[in-house]
Amino acid sequence: LICTIKDIPIHFGRQKDYKDYDDGKYLGLYRRNKDNTRVIILFEDAIKAEAKGDNDYLENLIWKVIIHEYAHAIMDTLQADKLRQQDPKLYKYREESLANAFALKVLEKNIDDFNKIESFVKSQSEEYRLHIPDISLLPGK
């Protein structure tokens, strides 16, 4: 049931080349193509701009975006997309914040400078941080 990362190619792209993702807010995207293949695209320009020359943060941020987008793939595999059709706003709040919660939980004990990633998430718009009021409340903490 759960997809594996090897099944989903990861590509680098420029944010401006993707309509609906070119407002400076997005660092990557997961999508299912018309032929039903799936892909993760990392917006190299946006990620580098956020990292501001800090190479350690850049590496951690890339991992955060990959894990966040992979969480979208898992939710897509589980057909969580049905909510998108029923209530698009609720869908966005639930899916984006859960993808961030998943990424934070994975990275929490696996990177040295977790605080920068957590601060980045807390600086994102509300739909990305809804489930992140206190990471210590997440299971396994």
Residue, then its C-alpha position, 0 to 999 in steps of 0.5 A: l500500500i505505501c509507496t517507496i521513495k525509489d518509485i518516485p523520481i526527484h527532480f530539481g526545477r525552477q519555481k517560475d517554471y511551474k504555474d500555481y507554484d511561482d509565488g515564492k511560497y513553495l520549496g517543492l511539490y509532489r504531483r501525480n502526472k496525467d499518465n499516473t506517474r508520480v514525481i517530486i520536484l524541488f525548487e532549487d532557486a527557492i530552497k537556496a534563497e531560503a538557506k541564504g548561503d548556509n550550506d548545513y541549513l541548505e542540506n537539512l532544508i533539502w531533506k525537509v522538503i523531500i520528506h514533506e513531499y514524500a508525505h504527500a505521496i503517502m497521503d495520495t497513496l492512501q487516497a486522502d485526496k478525496l477530501r480535496q474534492q469535498d472541502p479544498k480549504l480543509y484539505k490544504y490545512r490538513e495535508e500541508s500541516l501533516a506533511n510538515a509534522f511528518a518531516l519534523k518527526v523524521l528530522e528531529k533526531n537525525i539532523d544537528d541543527f533541527n531548530k532552524i528547520e523547526s523555526f522555518v516551519k513555524s514561519q510558514s503560513e497557517e496551513y503549513r503549521l496547524h499541527i505543529p504548535d508543539i513538536s513535543l506533543l507528537p507521538g514518540k517524543 
